[in-house]
Amino acid sequence: MDPFSTEGELVNIHSAFHQGQYQDVIDFDASAFSPENQLPARVLQLRSKIVLGQPEEVLAEIEGEDTPDLVAVKTLAQHAAGDTASALHVAQELAEKYSENATVQVLCGTVLHAEGQSEEALALLMKHQGNLEALALIVQIHLQQNRTDLATKEVTAAKRWAQDSLLVNLAESWVGMRIGGEKYQSAFYVYEELASNPATSSPVTMAGQAVAELHLGRLPEAEAALSAALQKYPDNAELIANTIVLNVLTAKDTTELTSHLQKNHPSHLLLTDLEEKSAFFDTIAAKYAPKVS
């Protein structure tokens, strides 16, 4: 029997998505799902295509669709394809009209936050009713705002009603990695358990384990974990980016990996952050350049 064809079919495909097993999600025959799970499964498959760099294909596939969930997917695809103005406009409209829709909350919240409207994104996401994806995104936004206190509060509250959830465990690990200290080790244990289990091993969990090793100062172990992960997922952006960081720390050449990331994931946060900081450095350096009369 297919592992997804169980009573928890949608839970399983959700887990696969959040573990970064995007191709598995796309390849699964969702026609086997119960009628009420057909649309959520299709949304996850479309989102997987977007993550894998196929937003134009998604836009073509859902052209003319008008359900709020699929319009939200269209918004995310437009944003990924570079049409950020249209994506933001539609996200704002959906957030106003369908703020109780779980897909709208997560996808439009993602677009709003990406376009600098984090407070608007949080206002939308806070309307969730047990939507663990919304919770995870709230935690991520708070961490990016350096509000670890608020992120911790969200995770603590969620553990009361979703203690065993994959997303809650991951969110707790994100917070632990930000707090540091003994929390690094706690986060490592979570990622190690997930990465060592064939059912939950994925680029996400393997990268998390390696990053925890980095924070703990165990560079050889981090290198071994990333090397093993890249052999299995050679084109995964997060694994490549973290290997670049590791190579910088260990004084190894990063040229080949950086070129690979630029070619396959040109908008990755590591690259855009490096570009932004390089431009900032050049601006500052120009102020102190010798002036020749």
C-alpha positions in Angstrom: 0.0 0.0 0.0 1.2 3.5 -0.8 2.3 5.2 2.4 0.1 8.2 1.6 -3.0 6.1 1.1 -4.0 5.9 4.8 -6.4 7.6 7.1 -3.9 10.4 7.6 -3.4 10.9 3.8 -3.3 14.7 3.9 -1.2 14.7 7.1 1.4 12.6 5.4 1.6 14.7 2.2 1.8 17.8 4.4 4.7 16.2 6.3 6.4 15.4 3.0 6.0 19.0 1.8 7.4 20.4 5.0 10.3 18.0 5.0 11.3 19.3 1.5 10.3 16.1 -0.4 8.7 18.2 -3.1 9.1 15.8 -6.0 7.5 13.1 -4.0 4.5 15.4 -3.4 4.2 16.2 -7.1 4.5 12.6 -8.2 1.9 11.3 -5.9 -1.5 10.3 -7.4 -3.8 12.6 -5.5 -6.9 11.1 -7.2 -6.7 8.5 -4.5 -7.5 11.1 -1.8 -11.0 11.6 -0.4 -13.0 14.3 -2.1 -12.5 16.8 0.8 -8.7 16.4 0.6 -8.5 16.8 -3.2 -8.1 20.6 -3.2 -5.6 20.8 -0.3 -3.5 18.1 -1.9 -3.5 19.9 -5.3 -2.5 23.1 -3.5 0.5 21.3 -2.0 1.5 19.9 -5.3 1.3 23.3 -7.0 3.3 24.8 -4.2 5.9 22.1 -4.6 6.3 23.1 -8.3 6.8 26.7 -7.3 9.5 25.8 -4.8 11.2 23.7 -7.5 11.3 26.8 -9.8 8.3 26.1 -12.0 6.0 29.1 -11.3 5.2 29.7 -15.0 4.0 26.1 -15.3 1.8 26.6 -12.2 0.3 29.8 -13.6 -0.5 28.1 -16.9 -2.1 25.1 -15.1 -4.4 27.2 -12.9 -5.3 29.9 -15.5 -9.0 30.7 -15.1 -9.4 29.0 -11.7 -11.2 31.3 -9.3 -11.4 29.4 -6.0 -9.7 31.4 -3.2 -7.2 28.6 -2.6 -6.0 28.5 -6.2 -6.0 32.3 -6.6 -3.7 32.3 -3.5 -1.5 29.8 -5.3 -1.5 32.1 -8.3 -0.4 35.0 -6.2 2.5 33.0 -4.8 3.5 31.8 -8.3 3.3 35.4 -9.6 5.6 36.5 -6.8 8.1 33.7 -7.5 8.0 34.5 -11.2 9.0 38.2 -10.5 5.6 39.9 -10.9 5.7 41.2 -7.4 3.4 44.2 -7.9 0.5 42.0 -9.1 1.2 39.4 -6.5 1.0 42.0 -3.7 -2.2 43.6 -5.0 -4.0 40.2 -5.2 -2.6 39.1 -1.9 -4.0 42.3 -0.3 -7.4 41.7 -1.9 -7.6 38.0 -0.8 -6.5 38.9 2.7 -9.4 41.3 2.9 -12.0 39.0 1.5 -11.0 35.6 2.6 -9.0 36.1 5.8 -10.5 32.9 7.4 -9.2 30.7 4.5 -6.2 28.7 5.7 -4.5 28.7 2.3 -5.0 32.4 1.9 -3.6 33.0 5.4 -0.3 31.1 4.6 0.3 32.0 1.0 -0.8 35.6 1.1 0.9 36.0 4.4 4.1 34.8 2.7 3.7 37.3 -0.1 2.9 40.2 2.2 5.9 39.5 4.4 8.2 39.1 1.4 7.1 42.5 0.2 7.9 44.2 3.6 4.4 44.2 5.0 5.2 42.0 7.9 2.6 43.5 10.3 -0.1 43.0 7.7 1.0 39.4 7.3 0.9 38.8 11.0 -2.6 40.3 11.3 -3.8 37.9 8.7 -1.9 34.9 10.1 -3.1 35.6 13.6 -6.7 34.8 12.5 -5.8 31.1 12.1 -7.8 28.4 13.9 -5.3 25.6 14.5 -3.5 26.2 11.2 0.0 24.9 12.0 1.5 26.4 8.8 0.2 29.8 9.8 1.8 29.2 13.3 5.1 28.3 11.7 5.1 31.3 9.5 4.3 33.6 12.5 7.3 32.1 14.3 9.5 32.7 11.3 8.4 36.3 11.0 9.0 37.0 14.7 12.5 35.5 14.4 13.3 37.7 11.4 12.1 40.7 13.5 14.4 39.6 16.3 11.4 39.1 18.5 12.5 35.8 20.0 10.3 36.4 22.9 7.2 36.4 20.8 8.3 33.4 18.7 8.9 31.5 22.0 5.4 32.5 23.2 3.8 31.1 20.0 5.7 27.8 20.2 4.9 27.3 23.9 1.2 27.9 23.2 1.2 25.5 20.3 2.8 22.7 22.2 -0.3 22.6 24.4 -2.4 21.4 21.6 0.0 20.1 19.0 2.9 18.6 21.0 3.8 15.9 18.4 3.4 17.9 15.3 6.4 18.0 12.9 5.9 21.7 12.3 5.8 22.5 16.0 9.0 20.5 16.6 10.7 22.3 13.8 9.5 25.7 15.0 10.8 24.9 18.5 14.1 24.1 16.9 14.2 27.3 15.0 13.7 29.2 18.2 16.3 27.1 20.0 18.8 27.9 17.3 18.2 31.6 17.8 18.4 31.5 21.6 21.6 29.4 21.5 23.5 28.0 24.5 22.1 24.6 25.6 19.2 25.1 23.1 21.6 24.3 20.3 22.0 20.8 21.6 18.2 20.4 22.0 17.7 21.5 18.4 20.4 19.1 17.3 18.6 16.2 19.0 15.3 17.0 17.2 17.0 17.3 13.8 19.2 14.2 14.3 16.1 12.1 15.2 14.2 13.4 12.1 17.2 13.0 9.8 17.9 9.5 10.9 14.4 8.3 10.4 13.7 7.2 6.8 10.2 8.5 7.1 11.2 12.0 8.0 14.7 12.3 6.5 14.8 15.1 4.0 16.9 18.1 2.9 15.2 20.2 5.6 16.0 17.9 8.5 19.5 17.0 7.2 20.4 20.7 6.8 19.0 21.5 10.2 21.2 18.8 11.8 24.3 20.2 10.0 23.5 23.8 11.1 23.1 22.6 14.7 26.5 21.0 14.4 28.0 24.2 13.1 26.6 26.2 16.1 28.0 23.6 18.5 31.4 24.1 16.9 31.5 20.5 15.5 32.8 21.4 12.1 33.9 17.9 11.0 30.5 16.5 11.9 28.8 19.3 10.1 30.9 18.7 7.0 30.1 14.9 7.1 26.4 15.6 7.5 26.3 18.1 4.6 28.4 16.0 2.3 26.1 13.0 2.8 23.0 15.2 2.3 24.4 16.8 -0.9 25.1 13.3 -2.4 21.4 12.6 -2.0 20.1 16.0 -2.9 22.8 17.7 -5.0 20.6 20.6 -6.2 19.0 21.5 -2.9 19.5 25.3 -2.3 19.7 25.1 1.5 22.2 22.3 1.5 24.4 24.2 -1.0 24.1 27.5 0.9 25.0 25.9 4.2 28.0 24.1 2.6 29.2 27.5 1.3 29.0 28.9 4.9 30.9 25.8 6.2 33.6 26.2 3.5 34.1 29.8 4.5 34.5 28.8 8.1 37.0 26.1 7.2 38.9 28.3 4.7 37.9 26.2 1.7 37.1 27.4 -1.8 33.5 28.3 -2.4 33.7 29.3 -6.1 32.1 26.2 -7.6 29.3 25.9 -5.0 28.5 29.6 -5.3 28.3 29.3 -9.1 26.0 26.3 -8.7 23.7 28.3 -6.4 23.7 31.3 -8.7 22.8 29.2 -11.7 20.0 27.2 -10.1 18.8 29.4 -7.3 19.7 33.0 -8.3 17.3 34.6 -5.9 18.4 32.6 -2.8 18.7 34.7 0.4 22.4 34.0 0.8 23.2 35.5 -2.7 20.9 38.5 -2.3 22.3 39.2 1.2 25.9 38.9 -0.1 25.0 41.3 -3.0 23.4 43.8 -0.6 26.3 43.7 1.8 28.9 44.0 -1.0 27.1 47.0 -2.4 27.0 48.5 1.1 30.7 47.9 1.5 31.5 49.6 -1.8 29.4 52.6 -0.8 31.2 53.0 2.5 34.6 52.3 1.0 34.1 55.0 -1.6 33.8 57.6 1.1 37.3 56.8 2.2 38.9 56.4 -1.2 41.9 58.7 -1.8 41.0 61.8 -3.8 43.5 62.8 -6.5 43.3 66.4 -7.6 
